[in-house]
Amino acid sequence: MAFLYRLLPPRPSFADDMSPDEAEVMERHVGYWQDLLDRNVAVAFGPVLHPDDPWGLGLLDLDDQQAAQAIAEADPAVQSGTCSYEVVPMQLIQPG
């Protein structure tokens, strides 16, 4: 099983007008997800560049929804209160 993590910014213009404090939080967020990717916990992550409703996407390759929830809640962008999130189970189909 896998989980889709959807990071919800505080406003649609967030990527263009974040404050210096918000930018620092987002730098920590990227580092956090890069570590998950490096450890093969995350399959992919990055911004979804929808013009009216941008959001962040993370794909987690885990068997346990509680583990996915814990990862989401430990994200610096969530812990700081800067962003909210959703975690949704999904079936991850991989090549081969």
Rosetta constraint file for C-alpha pairs under 8 A:
AtomPair CA 1 CA 61 HARMONIC 6.69 0.50
AtomPair CA 1 CA 62 HARMONIC 6.08 0.50
AtomPair CA 1 CA 63 HARMONIC 5.23 0.50
AtomPair CA 1 CA 64 HARMONIC 7.95 0.50
AtomPair CA 1 CA 89 HARMONIC 7.22 0.50
AtomPair CA 1 CA 90 HARMONIC 6.49 0.50
AtomPair CA 1 CA 91 HARMONIC 5.54 0.50
AtomPair CA 1 CA 92 HARMONIC 6.41 0.50
AtomPair CA 2 CA 59 HARMONIC 7.07 0.50
AtomPair CA 2 CA 60 HARMONIC 5.54 0.50
AtomPair CA 2 CA 61 HARMONIC 4.61 0.50
AtomPair CA 2 CA 62 HARMONIC 5.33 0.50
AtomPair CA 2 CA 63 HARMONIC 6.65 0.50
AtomPair CA 2 CA 89 HARMONIC 5.94 0.50
AtomPair CA 2 CA 90 HARMONIC 5.30 0.50
AtomPair CA 2 CA 91 HARMONIC 5.85 0.50
AtomPair CA 2 CA 92 HARMONIC 5.68 0.50
AtomPair CA 3 CA 59 HARMONIC 5.86 0.50
AtomPair CA 3 CA 60 HARMONIC 5.10 0.50
AtomPair CA 3 CA 61 HARMONIC 6.67 0.50
AtomPair CA 3 CA 62 HARMONIC 7.09 0.50
AtomPair CA 3 CA 65 HARMONIC 7.62 0.50
AtomPair CA 3 CA 68 HARMONIC 6.84 0.50
AtomPair CA 3 CA 87 HARMONIC 6.40 0.50
AtomPair CA 3 CA 88 HARMONIC 5.46 0.50
AtomPair CA 3 CA 89 HARMONIC 4.38 0.50
AtomPair CA 3 CA 90 HARMONIC 5.36 0.50
AtomPair CA 3 CA 91 HARMONIC 7.89 0.50
AtomPair CA 4 CA 57 HARMONIC 7.06 0.50
AtomPair CA 4 CA 58 HARMONIC 5.89 0.50
AtomPair CA 4 CA 59 HARMONIC 4.89 0.50
AtomPair CA 4 CA 60 HARMONIC 6.45 0.50
AtomPair CA 4 CA 87 HARMONIC 5.68 0.50
AtomPair CA 4 CA 88 HARMONIC 5.16 0.50
AtomPair CA 4 CA 89 HARMONIC 6.27 0.50
AtomPair CA 4 CA 90 HARMONIC 6.61 0.50
AtomPair CA 5 CA 56 HARMONIC 7.89 0.50
AtomPair CA 5 CA 57 HARMONIC 5.72 0.50
AtomPair CA 5 CA 58 HARMONIC 4.79 0.50
AtomPair CA 5 CA 59 HARMONIC 6.14 0.50
AtomPair CA 5 CA 60 HARMONIC 7.37 0.50
AtomPair CA 5 CA 72 HARMONIC 7.22 0.50
AtomPair CA 5 CA 85 HARMONIC 7.00 0.50
AtomPair CA 5 CA 86 HARMONIC 5.86 0.50
AtomPair CA 5 CA 87 HARMONIC 4.66 0.50
AtomPair CA 5 CA 88 HARMONIC 6.61 0.50
AtomPair CA 6 CA 55 HARMONIC 6.76 0.50
AtomPair CA 6 CA 56 HARMONIC 5.63 0.50
AtomPair CA 6 CA 57 HARMONIC 5.00 0.50
AtomPair CA 6 CA 58 HARMONIC 6.56 0.50
AtomPair CA 6 CA 85 HARMONIC 5.40 0.50
AtomPair CA 6 CA 86 HARMONIC 5.10 0.50
AtomPair CA 6 CA 87 HARMONIC 6.39 0.50
AtomPair CA 7 CA 55 HARMONIC 5.72 0.50
AtomPair CA 7 CA 56 HARMONIC 4.62 0.50
AtomPair CA 7 CA 57 HARMONIC 6.32 0.50
AtomPair CA 7 CA 83 HARMONIC 6.59 0.50
AtomPair CA 7 CA 84 HARMONIC 6.05 0.50
AtomPair CA 7 CA 85 HARMONIC 4.50 0.50
AtomPair CA 7 CA 86 HARMONIC 6.74 0.50
AtomPair CA 8 CA 55 HARMONIC 5.30 0.50
AtomPair CA 8 CA 56 HARMONIC 6.63 0.50
AtomPair CA 8 CA 83 HARMONIC 5.54 0.50
AtomPair CA 8 CA 84 HARMONIC 5.10 0.50
AtomPair CA 8 CA 85 HARMONIC 5.38 0.50
AtomPair CA 8 CA 86 HARMONIC 7.86 0.50
AtomPair CA 9 CA 14 HARMONIC 6.38 0.50
AtomPair CA 9 CA 54 HARMONIC 7.75 0.50
AtomPair CA 9 CA 55 HARMONIC 6.28 0.50
AtomPair CA 9 CA 56 HARMONIC 7.94 0.50
AtomPair CA 9 CA 82 HARMONIC 7.25 0.50
AtomPair CA 9 CA 83 HARMONIC 4.92 0.50
AtomPair CA 9 CA 84 HARMONIC 6.76 0.50
AtomPair CA 10 CA 14 HARMONIC 6.74 0.50
AtomPair CA 10 CA 82 HARMONIC 6.60 0.50
AtomPair CA 10 CA 83 HARMONIC 5.68 0.50
AtomPair CA 10 CA 84 HARMONIC 7.60 0.50
AtomPair CA 12 CA 52 HARMONIC 6.77 0.50
AtomPair CA 12 CA 53 HARMONIC 5.87 0.50
AtomPair CA 12 CA 54 HARMONIC 6.28 0.50
AtomPair CA 13 CA 17 HARMONIC 6.14 0.50
AtomPair CA 14 CA 18 HARMONIC 5.27 0.50
AtomPair CA 18 CA 22 HARMONIC 5.56 0.50
AtomPair CA 18 CA 23 HARMONIC 6.05 0.50
AtomPair CA 19 CA 23 HARMONIC 6.11 0.50
AtomPair CA 20 CA 24 HARMONIC 6.26 0.50
AtomPair CA 21 CA 25 HARMONIC 6.39 0.50
AtomPair CA 22 CA 26 HARMONIC 6.21 0.50
AtomPair CA 22 CA 82 HARMONIC 6.99 0.50
AtomPair CA 23 CA 27 HARMONIC 6.22 0.50
AtomPair CA 24 CA 28 HARMONIC 6.48 0.50
AtomPair CA 25 CA 29 HARMONIC 6.18 0.50
AtomPair CA 25 CA 76 HARMONIC 6.27 0.50
AtomPair CA 25 CA 77 HARMONIC 5.85 0.50
AtomPair CA 25 CA 80 HARMONIC 7.40 0.50
AtomPair CA 25 CA 82 HARMONIC 7.85 0.50
AtomPair CA 26 CA 30 HARMONIC 6.18 0.50
AtomPair CA 26 CA 76 HARMONIC 7.56 0.50
AtomPair CA 26 CA 77 HARMONIC 6.20 0.50
AtomPair CA 27 CA 31 HARMONIC 6.35 0.50
AtomPair CA 28 CA 32 HARMONIC 6.08 0.50
AtomPair CA 28 CA 76 HARMONIC 6.19 0.50
AtomPair CA 28 CA 77 HARMONIC 7.73 0.50
AtomPair CA 29 CA 33 HARMONIC 6.33 0.50
AtomPair CA 29 CA 75 HARMONIC 6.11 0.50
AtomPair CA 29 CA 76 HARMONIC 5.24 0.50
AtomPair CA 29 CA 77 HARMONIC 5.65 0.50
AtomPair CA 30 CA 34 HARMONIC 5.99 0.50
AtomPair CA 31 CA 35 HARMONIC 6.20 0.50
AtomPair CA 32 CA 36 HARMONIC 6.51 0.50
AtomPair CA 32 CA 75 HARMONIC 6.76 0.50
AtomPair CA 32 CA 76 HARMONIC 7.52 0.50
AtomPair CA 33 CA 37 HARMONIC 6.14 0.50
AtomPair CA 33 CA 42 HARMONIC 7.32 0.50
AtomPair CA 33 CA 45 HARMONIC 7.07 0.50
AtomPair CA 34 CA 38 HARMONIC 6.06 0.50
AtomPair CA 35 CA 39 HARMONIC 6.20 0.50
AtomPair CA 36 CA 40 HARMONIC 6.24 0.50
AtomPair CA 36 CA 41 HARMONIC 5.09 0.50
AtomPair CA 36 CA 42 HARMONIC 5.16 0.50
AtomPair CA 37 CA 41 HARMONIC 5.86 0.50
AtomPair CA 37 CA 42 HARMONIC 4.51 0.50
AtomPair CA 37 CA 43 HARMONIC 6.12 0.50
AtomPair CA 37 CA 44 HARMONIC 6.68 0.50
AtomPair CA 38 CA 42 HARMONIC 7.89 0.50
AtomPair CA 40 CA 61 HARMONIC 7.71 0.50
AtomPair CA 41 CA 60 HARMONIC 5.83 0.50
AtomPair CA 41 CA 61 HARMONIC 5.64 0.50
AtomPair CA 41 CA 62 HARMONIC 6.99 0.50
AtomPair CA 42 CA 58 HARMONIC 6.88 0.50
AtomPair CA 42 CA 59 HARMONIC 5.53 0.50
AtomPair CA 42 CA 60 HARMONIC 4.37 0.50
AtomPair CA 42 CA 61 HARMONIC 5.96 0.50
AtomPair CA 43 CA 58 HARMONIC 7.61 0.50
AtomPair CA 43 CA 59 HARMONIC 5.32 0.50
AtomPair CA 43 CA 60 HARMONIC 5.85 0.50
AtomPair CA 43 CA 61 HARMONIC 6.37 0.50
AtomPair CA 44 CA 57 HARMONIC 7.95 0.50
AtomPair CA 44 CA 58 HARMONIC 5.81 0.50
AtomPair CA 44 CA 59 HARMONIC 5.37 0.50
AtomPair CA 44 CA 60 HARMONIC 7.66 0.50
AtomPair CA 45 CA 56 HARMONIC 7.43 0.50
AtomPair CA 45 CA 57 HARMONIC 5.33 0.50
AtomPair CA 45 CA 58 HARMONIC 4.17 0.50
AtomPair CA 45 CA 59 HARMONIC 6.30 0.50
AtomPair CA 46 CA 56 HARMONIC 5.74 0.50
AtomPair CA 46 CA 57 HARMONIC 5.45 0.50
AtomPair CA 46 CA 58 HARMONIC 6.68 0.50
AtomPair CA 47 CA 54 HARMONIC 7.19 0.50
AtomPair CA 47 CA 55 HARMONIC 5.88 0.50
AtomPair CA 47 CA 56 HARMONIC 4.34 0.50
AtomPair CA 47 CA 57 HARMONIC 5.98 0.50
AtomPair CA 48 CA 54 HARMONIC 5.55 0.50
AtomPair CA 48 CA 55 HARMONIC 5.30 0.50
AtomPair CA 48 CA 56 HARMONIC 5.65 0.50
AtomPair CA 48 CA 57 HARMONIC 6.52 0.50
AtomPair CA 49 CA 53 HARMONIC 7.82 0.50
AtomPair CA 49 CA 54 HARMONIC 5.18 0.50
AtomPair CA 49 CA 55 HARMONIC 7.18 0.50
AtomPair CA 50 CA 54 HARMONIC 4.73 0.50
AtomPair CA 50 CA 55 HARMONIC 7.67 0.50
AtomPair CA 60 CA 68 HARMONIC 7.06 0.50
AtomPair CA 61 CA 92 HARMONIC 7.83 0.50
AtomPair CA 62 CA 67 HARMONIC 7.35 0.50
AtomPair CA 62 CA 68 HARMONIC 6.93 0.50
AtomPair CA 64 CA 68 HARMONIC 6.53 0.50
AtomPair CA 65 CA 69 HARMONIC 6.09 0.50
AtomPair CA 65 CA 89 HARMONIC 7.47 0.50
AtomPair CA 66 CA 70 HARMONIC 6.10 0.50
AtomPair CA 67 CA 71 HARMONIC 6.23 0.50
AtomPair CA 68 CA 72 HARMONIC 6.26 0.50
AtomPair CA 68 CA 87 HARMONIC 7.26 0.50
AtomPair CA 69 CA 73 HARMONIC 6.16 0.50
AtomPair CA 69 CA 87 HARMONIC 6.76 0.50
AtomPair CA 70 CA 74 HARMONIC 6.14 0.50
AtomPair CA 71 CA 75 HARMONIC 6.46 0.50
AtomPair CA 72 CA 78 HARMONIC 7.30 0.50
AtomPair CA 72 CA 85 HARMONIC 7.34 0.50
AtomPair CA 72 CA 87 HARMONIC 7.54 0.50
AtomPair CA 73 CA 78 HARMONIC 6.08 0.50
AtomPair CA 73 CA 79 HARMONIC 6.40 0.50
AtomPair CA 74 CA 78 HARMONIC 7.00 0.50
AtomPair CA 74 CA 79 HARMONIC 6.15 0.50
AtomPair CA 75 CA 79 HARMONIC 6.07 0.50
AtomPair CA 76 CA 80 HARMONIC 5.85 0.50
AtomPair CA 77 CA 81 HARMONIC 6.60 0.50
AtomPair CA 77 CA 82 HARMONIC 5.45 0.50
AtomPair CA 77 CA 83 HARMONIC 5.52 0.50
AtomPair CA 77 CA 84 HARMONIC 7.91 0.50
AtomPair CA 78 CA 82 HARMONIC 6.07 0.50
AtomPair CA 78 CA 83 HARMONIC 5.18 0.50
AtomPair CA 78 CA 84 HARMONIC 5.77 0.50
AtomPair CA 78 CA 85 HARMONIC 7.26 0.50
